[in-house]
Amino acid sequence: MKNIFIIGFLGAFAAGFIPANAFADDQPAPASADTHYGFLNLLDHRSSYGQGVFPEPFLVDDSDLEVNEARLDWLHTRNADGHTDIIHPEIETGFGLLTLEIEAPYERDVNNGVVTEGMDNIDLGARYPFQQYVSPGGLIDSTFGAGVEVGIPTQSAVSKNAELVPKIFNDLKVENFTLQSILGYSTLFGPGEDGNLRTFEYGFVFGYTIPHKQLPLPGVEQLVPVFEFDGETELNKADSGHDSLLGNAGFRINLKAIGRVQPRLGFGYVFPVDSGAREDVHCGFITSLVFEY
């Protein structure tokens, strides 16, 4: 299963370099000044990166540029022995093409009647695009970037180990269809059996934007069905090679702005895809409230 999704990421990579004449409908725009800029002229002013066309993921890490955004998620999952609730607040802000974020989740686990709860790691993150391709007619719009996440332990019952996760990502848009892909390499530091645990993380977010003119719902600017895969594979220790893959089927409702603030509601059904994920999650749901300001 993992290999299928790695191939999907490589497909997104290849899409960024497909010759423009491979699509008959993607006609060149009228001649104009060069739109490229940045280091080695690898960025493109025509890119839709950071323009709100990529839906905020539910399970997978966000990869789009966010200038000013606050969100609050609630993830509830169940298994044979109990359930887990994670309340996940997050703030993101942008400086040019650089996005900085801070997350402070709270986790509560109930396992055979035993409750374990506390603040999870405080996560600090940053991401930046390094290459963009926009075909002459704008049909294909691809952005590659890199990011890093640092988890600071709170020493609660659910947070004992620091974490470092370097990442690469691709945001691909083909007309109304979007695909966000992200790969990361996680290392845990600190005491206990999780110290020095290394994990390969991967995620894919498929979206299709339905604008108001196609579906004129009152107060709704866009409706975006979303389908996600969020996986991880342990790379060392006793469970080396153990894979866990979750899926999420949901949608985002981007409401019309209220002044400078645009609310975005999200709902999703979470389910295990492979046997590794099924050990911890039988089913679940996630709700998400985003404010862009």
C-alpha positions in Angstrom: 0.0 0.0 0.0 2.8 2.4 0.9 4.4 2.0 -2.5 1.2 3.0 -4.3 1.2 6.3 -2.5 4.9 7.0 -3.1 4.2 6.4 -6.8 1.4 9.0 -6.4 3.9 11.5 -5.1 6.3 10.8 -7.9 3.4 11.3 -10.3 2.8 14.7 -8.9 6.5 15.4 -9.4 6.4 14.4 -13.0 3.3 16.5 -13.6 5.3 19.6 -12.8 7.5 18.9 -15.8 5.0 17.7 -18.4 5.6 19.6 -21.7 2.9 22.2 -22.2 2.0 20.8 -25.7 1.0 17.5 -24.0 -2.4 19.1 -23.3 -4.2 20.4 -26.4 -6.6 22.7 -24.4 -3.7 24.3 -22.5 -3.0 27.1 -25.0 -0.2 29.6 -24.4 -1.1 32.9 -22.9 -0.4 36.1 -24.9 3.3 37.0 -24.9 4.2 39.1 -21.8 7.1 39.8 -19.5 8.8 36.9 -17.8 6.8 35.8 -14.7 9.7 33.9 -13.1 11.5 35.2 -10.0 13.3 34.0 -6.9 16.4 31.8 -6.4 17.5 30.5 -9.9 14.2 31.9 -11.3 12.4 28.8 -10.0 9.3 30.5 -8.8 6.4 31.8 -10.9 4.2 34.8 -10.2 1.3 33.0 -12.0 1.2 30.2 -9.4 -2.0 29.8 -7.3 0.1 28.7 -4.3 -1.1 30.7 -1.3 -4.3 31.9 -3.1 -6.7 29.7 -1.2 -7.3 27.1 -3.9 -5.9 24.2 -1.8 -8.2 23.0 0.9 -6.9 22.7 4.5 -6.3 19.0 5.2 -7.8 17.2 8.2 -5.2 14.5 9.1 -2.3 15.4 6.8 -0.1 18.4 7.5 -1.0 21.6 5.6 1.4 22.6 2.8 -0.2 25.7 1.3 1.0 29.3 2.1 -1.2 30.7 4.9 -0.9 34.4 5.7 -3.2 34.7 8.7 -5.2 31.6 9.8 -6.5 30.2 13.0 -8.1 26.8 13.3 -9.6 24.4 15.9 -10.0 20.7 15.2 -11.6 17.8 17.2 -10.6 14.3 16.3 -12.5 11.4 17.9 -11.5 7.8 17.2 -12.6 4.5 18.6 -11.3 0.9 18.9 -12.2 -2.2 20.7 -10.7 -1.1 24.0 -11.8 2.5 24.2 -11.5 5.9 22.5 -9.3 8.9 21.9 -10.1 12.6 21.7 -7.7 15.2 20.4 -8.5 18.9 20.6 -6.1 20.6 18.2 -5.7 24.4 18.1 -3.3 25.9 15.5 -2.2 29.4 14.3 -0.4 30.0 11.0 1.1 33.3 9.8 3.0 34.2 6.6 5.9 36.4 5.8 6.3 36.6 2.1 6.3 32.9 0.9 7.3 31.6 4.4 4.6 30.1 6.6 5.2 29.7 10.3 2.8 27.7 12.5 2.3 26.7 16.1 0.1 23.8 17.3 -0.8 22.9 20.9 -3.0 19.8 20.9 -4.6 18.2 24.0 -5.1 14.4 24.1 -7.4 12.2 26.2 -7.2 8.4 25.8 -9.6 6.0 27.5 -8.3 2.4 27.3 -10.2 -0.4 29.2 -11.5 2.3 31.6 -8.1 3.8 32.3 -7.9 7.5 31.4 -4.6 9.1 30.2 -4.6 12.7 29.2 -2.5 15.9 28.9 -1.0 18.4 26.6 0.8 16.8 23.7 4.0 18.2 22.1 3.9 21.9 21.3 4.7 21.8 17.6 6.6 24.7 15.8 6.7 24.5 12.0 7.9 26.4 9.0 7.6 25.7 5.2 8.7 27.5 2.0 8.3 26.8 -1.7 11.5 26.3 -3.8 10.2 25.5 -7.3 7.0 26.2 -9.3 5.8 25.3 -12.7 2.7 26.8 -14.4 1.9 25.7 -17.9 1.4 28.4 -20.6 -2.4 28.3 -20.3 -2.4 27.7 -16.6 -3.9 24.2 -16.8 -1.1 22.7 -14.7 0.0 24.5 -11.6 2.6 22.7 -9.4 4.6 23.9 -6.4 7.4 22.0 -4.6 8.6 23.1 -1.2 10.3 22.0 2.0 9.4 22.4 5.6 10.4 21.4 9.1 8.5 20.7 12.3 9.9 20.6 15.8 7.9 19.0 18.7 8.6 20.3 22.2 7.6 17.9 24.9 5.4 19.1 27.7 6.3 16.2 30.0 2.6 15.3 30.4 1.4 11.7 30.4 1.2 11.8 26.6 4.3 13.9 25.8 7.8 12.7 26.8 9.9 12.9 23.6 11.0 15.8 21.4 10.5 15.3 17.7 12.2 16.6 14.5 10.5 16.2 11.2 12.0 17.6 7.9 9.6 17.4 5.0 9.1 17.9 1.3 5.8 18.7 -0.3 4.0 19.2 -3.6 0.8 21.2 -4.2 -0.6 20.3 -7.7 -3.7 22.0 -9.3 -5.3 20.9 -12.5 -8.3 23.1 -13.1 -10.7 22.4 -10.1 -8.8 19.3 -9.0 -6.0 19.5 -6.4 -3.5 17.0 -5.0 -1.4 17.9 -2.0 1.5 15.4 -1.3 3.9 15.4 1.7 6.7 13.2 2.8 8.5 13.5 6.2 11.2 11.8 8.2 10.4 11.8 11.9 13.0 11.3 14.7 12.1 11.1 18.4 14.6 12.2 21.1 14.5 11.5 24.8 13.8 8.8 27.3 11.8 5.6 27.2 11.1 3.0 24.5 10.3 5.7 21.9 13.7 7.5 22.2 15.4 7.5 18.8 12.4 6.0 17.1 12.5 6.9 13.4 9.4 7.0 11.2 8.7 7.7 7.5 5.5 9.8 7.3 3.5 10.3 4.1 0.2 12.0 3.2 -2.0 12.7 0.2 -5.0 15.0 0.0 -7.3 14.9 -3.0 -9.7 17.8 -3.4 -12.2 19.1 -6.0 -13.5 22.6 -5.7 -17.1 23.3 -6.5 -17.6 27.1 -6.8 -20.8 29.0 -5.8 -21.8 29.5 -9.5 -21.9 25.7 -10.0 -23.6 25.0 -6.7 -25.4 28.2 -5.5 -25.9 27.3 -1.8 -26.8 30.4 0.4 -23.8 31.9 2.1 -21.4 29.3 0.6 -18.5 30.4 -1.5 -17.0 27.0 -2.2 -17.8 23.4 -1.4 -14.7 21.1 -1.5 -15.0 17.3 -1.2 -11.8 16.0 0.3 -10.3 12.5 0.4 -7.1 11.9 2.4 -4.5 9.2 3.1 -2.3 9.7 6.2 0.4 7.0 6.8 3.5 6.2 8.7 6.1 3.4 8.6 8.5 2.7 11.5 12.0 2.4 10.3 13.9 1.0 13.3 13.4 -0.8 16.6 11.3 -3.9 17.3 8.4 -2.8 14.9 10.6 -1.8 12.0 8.6 -2.0 8.8 5.3 -1.7 10.6 2.9 0.4 8.5 -0.2 2.3 9.6 -2.5 4.0 7.1 -5.6 6.0 7.9 -8.1 7.4 5.4 -10.5 10.3 5.7 -13.5 11.1 3.5 -14.9 14.6 4.2 -15.6 18.0 2.8 -14.9 21.7 3.4 -17.5 24.4 3.3 -15.9 27.8 2.6 -18.4 30.4 3.7 -18.6 33.9 2.4 -16.4 36.4 4.2 -17.7 38.4 7.2 -15.6 41.6 6.9 -12.0 40.4 6.7 -12.7 37.0 8.2 -13.7 33.9 6.2 -15.0 30.9 8.1 -14.3 27.5 6.7 -16.1 24.5 8.2 -14.9 20.9 7.8 -16.3 17.4 8.6 -14.8 14.0 7.9 -15.2 10.3 8.6 -11.9 8.6 9.6 -11.3 4.9 8.9 -8.3 2.5 8.9 -7.0 1.4 5.5 -4.6 -1.3 6.5 -4.2 -3.8 9.4 -1.6 -1.6 11.1 -4.0 1.3 11.5 -6.8 -1.1 12.4 -4.9 -2.0 15.6 -5.5 1.5 17.0 -8.5 2.9 15.1 -11.8 1.2 14.1 -13.6 4.3 13.1 -13.7 8.0 13.9 -14.7 11.5 12.8 -13.1 14.9 12.7 -14.6 18.4 12.7 -12.6 21.5 11.8 -13.3 25.2 12.1 -10.9 27.5 10.2 -10.8 31.3 10.3 -8.8 33.1 7.6 -8.3 36.8 8.5 
